[in-house]
Every structure is written in structure tokens, then in C-alpha cells.
Amino acid sequence: MRRVEWADVLLTAAAAAGLYVSIRNYFDRLSGIQGEPGTLLVIVACGLLLFGLAVTVTTTSRGVLVTFQWLILLGAVLTALAGWFLMSWTLTVAMVVATGAQILRIALPELTGIRRAARA
């Protein structure tokens, strides 16, 4: 298990905010996307982002780490796109922040402690 760094916390906060906004939009009649399948898909996607982050924080396998790093990036970008299509601007902003945090986690591995954990 590696140390949790600030980019991990930022990604967690953004994914949790996306999950909260999605759940609220799914049940809020005034959101305009209440009960829509796309909103339900975004709820699942945000939950999977949190699951993927938990895997990357706890794994010791380099292959699993790299795979989940790229899957998290792909999930954050596509969820931001889904938020844009659903016209949920708060969700879109949260996922743009998540994408930025994940890019930092990939581009600056020594800053986020990823390489250190992969060698340990």
C-alpha cells in the first residue's frame, strides 16, 4: 500500500462530488434529467472511478496500477463528456477536475508516489 498524496485526494473529492451531483440529478424532478438512463450510467461511472482509485492506492502490481491509471483517465474524460451531454454543468466541472488530477497522477509519478509504490 502506498502513501495517499494530494492528487489522490483531489481525484477522490472530484469523483465523490460527481457521484453526489449525479445521484441528486437522478432523483431531483427539477434537474431535467431525473430518472434518465444516462444519469444512472453516470452514477455507475463515478462509483467505478472511486473503485479504480481504491485499487490504485492499494495494489502492489505495476501492471494493475498502470492499467487502472489509464482506465481512470478514460472514465473521467468520458464521464465529463456525458455530463456535458446531460447539461449537468456541475458534473462536467467535477469530472474536468478529476481528469486534471488524473493527468497529474500519470504525468508526475514522483509527485504522487506512484513509482515509489510500484518498485516497493
N, CA, C and O of each residue as an XYZ file, in Angstrom:
480
protein
N       0.849     -1.178      0.000
C       0.000      0.000      0.000
C       0.892      1.237      0.000
O       1.854      1.323      0.762
N       0.563      2.177     -0.852
C       1.381      3.378     -0.950
C       0.752      4.530     -0.189
O      -0.398      4.469      0.246
N       1.543      5.582     -0.042
C       1.047      6.779      0.623
C      -0.003      7.474     -0.226
O       0.108      7.509     -1.452
N      -0.996      8.013      0.404
C      -2.012      8.775     -0.308
C      -1.510     10.215     -0.419
O      -1.173     10.844      0.584
N      -1.467     10.723     -1.640
C      -0.942     12.060     -1.894
C      -2.073     13.020     -2.248
O      -3.233     12.616     -2.329
N      -1.737     14.279     -2.457
C      -2.742     15.317     -2.680
C      -3.524     15.109     -3.975
O      -4.709     15.435     -4.031
N      -2.887     14.573     -5.017
C      -3.623     14.332     -6.269
C      -4.677     13.236     -6.069
O      -5.742     13.273     -6.684
N      -4.373     12.269     -5.209
C      -5.354     11.228     -4.888
C      -6.565     11.831     -4.176
O      -7.709     11.479     -4.462
N      -6.295     12.735     -3.257
C      -7.375     13.385     -2.509
C      -8.218     14.248     -3.448
O      -9.445     14.262     -3.343
N      -7.568     14.967     -4.364
C      -8.292     15.796     -5.327
C      -9.165     14.931     -6.234
O     -10.318     15.271     -6.499
N      -8.619     13.821     -6.706
C      -9.389     12.914     -7.560
C     -10.560     12.304     -6.792
O     -11.664     12.193     -7.325
N     -10.324     11.916     -5.567
C     -11.393     11.352     -4.739
C     -12.507     12.371     -4.512
O     -13.690     12.048     -4.617
N     -12.115     13.600     -4.201
C     -13.118     14.645     -3.963
C     -13.927     14.925     -5.230
O     -15.145     15.094     -5.165
N     -13.256     14.973     -6.373
C     -13.964     15.251     -7.629
C     -14.900     14.103     -7.998
O     -16.030     14.343     -8.424
N     -14.446     12.865     -7.841
C     -15.305     11.715     -8.156
C     -16.476     11.621     -7.183
O     -17.593     11.297     -7.587
N     -16.228     11.902     -5.906
C     -17.320     11.880     -4.921
C     -18.318     13.004     -5.196
O     -19.525     12.814     -5.045
N     -17.818     14.171     -5.598
C     -18.722     15.271     -5.954
C     -19.554     14.899     -7.179
O     -20.750     15.184     -7.235
N     -18.914     14.262     -8.157
C     -19.648     13.810     -9.333
C     -20.712     12.789     -8.983
O     -21.817     12.819     -9.524
N     -20.378     11.890     -8.080
C     -21.344     10.887     -7.636
C     -22.520     11.545     -6.926
O     -23.673     11.188     -7.168
N     -22.233     12.501     -6.057
C     -23.295     13.209     -5.333
C     -24.202     13.970     -6.301
O     -25.427     13.883     -6.210
N     -23.596     14.714     -7.223
C     -24.379     15.506     -8.179
C     -25.231     14.585     -9.049
O     -26.386     14.898     -9.338
N     -24.677     13.469     -9.460
C     -25.416     12.533    -10.315
C     -26.610     11.925     -9.582
O     -27.707     11.829    -10.132
N     -26.381     11.522     -8.344
C     -27.481     10.951     -7.557
C     -28.561     12.005     -7.332
O     -29.754     11.719     -7.439
N     -28.129     13.226     -7.018
C     -29.099     14.304     -6.825
C     -29.891     14.570     -8.108
O     -31.109     14.738     -8.066
N     -29.195     14.606     -9.239
C     -29.874     14.836    -10.523
C     -30.819     13.694    -10.879
O     -31.860     13.920    -11.496
N     -30.469     12.487    -10.501
C     -31.305     11.337    -10.836
C     -32.655     11.396    -10.111
O     -33.676     10.980    -10.658
N     -32.653     11.913     -8.886
C     -33.873     11.945     -8.091
C     -34.570     13.302     -8.056
O     -35.711     13.387     -7.601
N     -33.918     14.360     -8.522
C     -34.484     15.709     -8.472
C     -35.348     15.972     -9.705
O     -34.860     15.926    -10.834
N     -36.610     16.244     -9.484
C     -37.541     16.488    -10.602
C     -37.200     17.755    -11.368
O     -37.525     17.863    -12.551
N     -36.563     18.699    -10.730
C     -36.239     19.968    -11.378
C     -34.961     19.914    -12.198
O     -34.632     20.883    -12.882
N     -34.237     18.811    -12.147
C     -32.956     18.740    -12.852
C     -33.122     18.598    -14.361
O     -32.222     18.962    -15.117
N     -34.235     18.086    -14.799
C     -34.448     17.865    -16.222
C     -33.916     16.539    -16.721
O     -34.211     16.131    -17.845
N     -33.134     15.865    -15.897
C     -32.592     14.553    -16.277
C     -32.960     13.506    -15.223
O     -32.281     12.490    -15.074
N     -34.033     13.772    -14.509
C     -34.497     12.883    -13.458
C     -34.937     11.549    -14.055
O     -35.765     11.515    -14.966
N     -34.387     10.459    -13.545
C     -34.783      9.129    -13.961
C     -34.251      8.701    -15.318
O     -34.647      7.653    -15.828
N     -33.370      9.479    -15.909
C     -32.838      9.148    -17.235
C     -31.770      8.053    -17.137
O     -31.012      8.014    -16.168
N     -31.707      7.165    -18.134
C     -30.684      6.119    -18.134
C     -29.265      6.687    -18.170
O     -28.351      6.105    -17.584
N     -29.075      7.815    -18.851
C     -27.745      8.432    -18.895
C     -27.279      8.883    -17.523
O     -26.097      8.783    -17.196
N     -28.199      9.372    -16.733
C     -27.859      9.800    -15.375
C     -27.482      8.595    -14.523
O     -26.551      8.663    -13.721
N     -28.195      7.507    -14.696
C     -27.861      6.277    -13.975
C     -26.484      5.760    -14.399
O     -25.716      5.276    -13.567
N     -26.179      5.862    -15.672
C     -24.865      5.445    -16.177
C     -23.748      6.292    -15.572
O     -22.674      5.777    -15.264
N     -23.997      7.572    -15.405
C     -23.003      8.454    -14.800
C     -22.809      8.118    -13.321
O     -21.693      8.211    -12.811
N     -23.873      7.731    -12.634
C     -23.747      7.306    -11.234
C     -22.816      6.094    -11.147
O     -21.931      6.041    -10.293
N     -23.024      5.134    -12.028
C     -22.166      3.935    -12.050
C     -20.730      4.324    -12.391
O     -19.790      3.821    -11.774
N     -20.553      5.214    -13.366
C     -19.211      5.623    -13.788
C     -18.451      6.304    -12.647
O     -17.267      6.031    -12.444
N     -19.120      7.183    -11.906
C     -18.457      7.852    -10.777
C     -18.100      6.851     -9.680
O     -17.040      6.953     -9.062
N     -18.982      5.888     -9.441
C     -18.666      4.833     -8.477
C     -17.470      4.008     -8.922
O     -16.630      3.635     -8.104
N     -17.391      3.723    -10.219
C     -16.245      2.969    -10.737
C     -14.956      3.779    -10.677
O     -13.880      3.206    -10.502
N     -15.043      5.095    -10.819
C     -13.856      5.927    -10.639
C     -13.328      5.808     -9.213
O     -12.123      5.678     -8.999
N     -14.225      5.854     -8.254
C     -13.805      5.695     -6.851
C     -13.230      4.308     -6.594
O     -12.245      4.166     -5.870
N     -13.844      3.282     -7.186
C     -13.320      1.918     -7.046
C     -11.930      1.808     -7.668
O     -11.030      1.216     -7.073
N     -11.752      2.371     -8.856
C     -10.450      2.327     -9.525
C      -9.384      3.040     -8.721
O      -8.244      2.580     -8.657
N      -9.737      4.152     -8.109
C      -8.786      4.864     -7.262
C      -8.399      4.018     -6.063
O      -7.230      3.989     -5.679
N      -9.364      3.330     -5.465
C      -9.060      2.454     -4.329
C      -8.116      1.330     -4.755
O      -7.224      0.944     -4.000
N      -8.312      0.813     -5.953
C      -7.418     -0.247     -6.457
C      -6.011      0.295     -6.646
O      -5.041     -0.355     -6.255
N      -5.884      1.482     -7.243
C      -4.542      2.018     -7.486
C      -3.812      2.380     -6.197
O      -2.583      2.332     -6.143
N      -4.551      2.736     -5.177
C      -3.913      3.080     -3.903
C      -3.451      1.817     -3.170
O      -2.443      1.848     -2.463
N      -4.172      0.718     -3.330
C      -3.861     -0.479     -2.552
C      -3.037     -1.524     -3.292
O      -2.487     -2.416     -2.645
N      -2.925     -1.458     -4.606
C      -2.240     -2.516     -5.335
C      -0.720     -2.379     -5.248
O      -0.185     -1.284     -5.068
N      -0.050     -3.505     -5.379
C       1.409     -3.514     -5.443
C       1.888     -3.979     -6.812
O       3.088     -3.952     -7.085
N       0.984     -4.398     -7.665
C       1.322     -4.866     -9.006
C       1.425     -3.691     -9.968
O       0.489     -2.901    -10.094
N       2.559     -3.577    -10.643
C       2.766     -2.469    -11.582
C       1.779     -2.542    -12.754
O       1.267     -1.511    -13.190
N       1.510     -3.742    -13.264
C       0.594     -3.896    -14.384
C      -0.820     -3.453    -14.039
O      -1.470     -2.757    -14.818
N      -1.288     -3.858    -12.873
C      -2.621     -3.450    -12.416
C      -2.653     -1.938    -12.214
O      -3.636     -1.282    -12.559
N      -1.589     -1.394    -11.661
C      -1.519      0.041    -11.404
C      -1.606      0.839    -12.699
O      -2.396      1.778    -12.797
N      -0.808      0.478    -13.680
C      -0.799      1.206    -14.950
C      -2.146      1.059    -15.660
O      -2.675      2.035    -16.191
N      -2.695     -0.141    -15.670
C      -3.989     -0.373    -16.318
C      -5.075      0.494    -15.693
O      -5.837      1.149    -16.404
N      -5.146      0.499    -14.383
C      -6.186      1.279    -13.717
C      -5.936      2.783    -13.830
O      -6.889      3.561    -13.853
N      -4.666      3.207    -13.900
C      -4.386      4.627    -14.103
C      -5.021      5.110    -15.399
O      -5.667      6.157    -15.424
N      -4.840      4.353    -16.473
C      -5.384      4.756    -17.773
C      -6.903      4.573    -17.833
O      -7.593      5.354    -18.488
N      -7.420      3.562    -17.165
C      -8.875      3.389    -17.125
C      -9.554      4.525    -16.365
O     -10.640      4.966    -16.742
N      -8.918      4.997    -15.297
C      -9.465      6.128    -14.544
C      -9.477      7.379    -15.419
O     -10.454      8.127    -15.425
N      -8.391      7.603    -16.157
C      -8.349      8.764    -17.043
C      -9.445      8.680    -18.101
O     -10.153      9.658    -18.342
N      -9.585      7.531    -18.725
C     -10.619      7.337    -19.739
C     -12.011      7.537    -19.135
O     -12.864      8.192    -19.734
N     -12.233      6.974    -17.958
C     -13.532      7.119    -17.295
C     -13.848      8.553    -16.941
O     -14.989      8.989    -17.094
N     -12.852      9.303    -16.466
C     -13.090     10.704    -16.097
C     -13.406     11.545    -17.335
O     -14.300     12.391    -17.299
N     -12.679     11.318    -18.425
C     -12.930     12.084    -19.653
C     -14.320     11.767    -20.208
O     -15.070     12.673    -20.570
N     -14.655     10.489    -20.271
C     -15.951     10.109    -20.832
C     -17.119     10.522    -19.929
O     -18.202     10.838    -20.422
N     -16.903     10.518    -18.628
C     -17.954     10.972    -17.714
C     -18.139     12.481    -17.817
O     -19.262     12.974    -17.702
N     -17.052     13.221    -18.032
C     -17.180     14.665    -18.283
C     -17.974     14.908    -19.562
O     -18.811     15.809    -19.614
N     -17.716     14.113    -20.584
C     -18.469     14.231    -21.832
C     -19.947     13.903    -21.611
O     -20.825     14.578    -22.150
N     -20.216     12.874    -20.823
C     -21.614     12.528    -20.509
C     -22.287     13.648    -19.733
O     -23.455     13.953    -19.976
N     -21.568     14.263    -18.802
C     -22.118     15.400    -18.063
C     -22.442     16.563    -18.984
O     -23.434     17.264    -18.785
N     -21.607     16.765    -19.989
C     -21.868     17.823    -20.964
C     -23.114     17.501    -21.783
O     -23.958     18.369    -22.008
N     -23.225     16.243    -22.229
C     -24.412     15.839    -22.990
C     -25.689     15.958    -22.154
O     -26.745     16.318    -22.674
N     -25.584     15.655    -20.854
C     -26.744     15.746    -19.964
C     -27.019     17.178    -19.514
O     -28.010     17.437    -18.831
N     -26.148     18.103    -19.895
C     -26.240     19.510    -19.494
C     -26.206     19.661    -17.980
O     -26.891     20.512    -17.413
N     -25.410     18.836    -17.344
C     -25.179     18.929    -15.910
C     -23.805     19.574    -15.733
O     -22.785     18.885    -15.689
N     -23.792     20.897    -15.632
C     -22.527     21.621    -15.654
C     -21.694     21.363    -14.405
O     -20.465     21.365    -14.478
N     -22.325     21.146    -13.283
C     -21.585     20.840    -12.060
C     -20.859     19.509    -12.200
O     -19.703     19.383    -11.797
N     -21.527     18.529    -12.765
C     -20.895     17.231    -13.014
C     -19.742     17.379    -13.993
O     -18.680     16.789    -13.796
N     -19.942     18.158    -15.041
C     -18.879     18.357    -16.034
C     -17.649     18.981    -15.396
O     -16.529     18.541    -15.652
N     -17.845     20.001    -14.567
C     -16.713     20.645    -13.895
C     -16.019     19.667    -12.953
O     -14.790     19.625    -12.907
N     -16.784     18.882    -12.205
C     -16.190     17.902    -11.297
C     -15.346     16.887    -12.065
O     -14.271     16.498    -11.608
N     -15.825     16.463    -13.216
C     -15.077     15.478    -13.995
C     -13.876     16.092    -14.712
O     -12.889     15.399    -14.962
N     -13.946     17.375    -15.045
C     -12.769     18.050    -15.597
C     -11.687     18.141    -14.519
O     -10.506     17.946    -14.808
N     -12.079     18.433    -13.294
C     -11.127     18.444    -12.178
C     -10.557     17.043    -11.963
O      -9.356     16.893    -11.734
N     -11.403     16.020    -12.033
C     -10.930     14.639    -11.887
C      -9.952     14.277    -13.007
O      -8.945     13.612    -12.765
N     -10.251     14.715    -14.228
C      -9.349     14.452    -15.344
C      -8.006     15.133    -15.118
O      -6.956     14.532    -15.343
N      -8.039     16.378    -14.677
C      -6.791     17.087    -14.380
C      -5.981     16.413    -13.288
O      -4.761     16.289    -13.399
N      -6.651     15.979    -12.241
C      -5.960     15.284    -11.154
C      -5.344     13.980    -11.649
O      -4.226     13.634    -11.267
N      -6.070     13.260    -12.494
C      -5.541     12.002    -13.005
C      -4.375     12.239    -13.958
O      -3.416     11.467    -13.958
N      -4.439     13.284    -14.763
C      -3.312     13.610    -15.629
C      -2.086     13.922    -14.785
O      -0.978     13.507    -15.124
N      -2.271     14.643    -13.696
C      -1.152     14.907    -12.782
C      -0.614     13.615    -12.182
O       0.599     13.453    -12.049
N      -1.502     12.695    -11.821
C      -1.068     11.428    -11.241
C      -0.247     10.616    -12.241
O       0.686      9.914    -11.852
N      -0.589     10.708    -13.524
C       0.145      9.957    -14.546
C       1.422     10.693    -14.948
O       2.478     10.073    -15.073
N       1.334     12.014    -15.152
C       2.469     12.780    -15.659
C       3.551     13.023    -14.614
O       4.726     13.137    -14.962
N       3.183     13.102    -13.368
C       4.140     13.392    -12.299
C       4.148     12.266    -11.270
O       3.738     12.475    -10.129
N       4.606     11.081    -11.654
C       4.516      9.949    -10.726
C       5.340     10.127     -9.456
O       4.955      9.627     -8.399
N       6.468     10.829     -9.542
C       7.258     11.026     -8.322
C       6.565     11.967     -7.354
O       6.770     11.880     -6.143
N       5.741     12.869     -7.886
C       4.988     13.781     -7.035
C       3.860     13.056     -6.299
O       3.556     13.376     -5.150
N       3.255     12.096     -6.956
C       2.124     11.408     -6.360
C       2.495     10.073     -5.702
O       1.635      9.413     -5.119
N       3.748      9.679     -5.792
C       4.194      8.473     -5.123
C       3.895      7.189     -5.862
O       3.964      6.115     -5.264
N       3.565      7.257     -7.143
C       3.186      6.057     -7.876
C       4.394      5.177     -8.173
O       4.339      3.969     -7.945
N       5.476      5.748     -8.674
C       6.656      4.937     -8.993
C       7.257      4.313     -7.743
O       7.722      3.173     -7.761
N       7.241      5.075     -6.662
C       7.791      4.562     -5.415
C       7.043      3.326     -4.981
O       7.652      2.365     -4.513
N       5.726      3.335     -5.128
C       4.917      2.195     -4.731
C       5.102      1.017     -5.682
O       5.070     -0.136     -5.252
N       5.294      1.293     -6.955
C       5.433      0.226     -7.935
C       6.735     -0.548     -7.746
O       6.796     -1.736     -8.063
N       7.759      0.098     -7.243
C       9.027     -0.581     -7.010
C       9.059     -1.323     -5.675
O       9.832     -2.264     -5.493
N       8.228     -0.896     -4.767
C       8.251     -1.485     -3.417
C       7.648     -2.860     -3.393
O       7.591     -3.491     -2.338
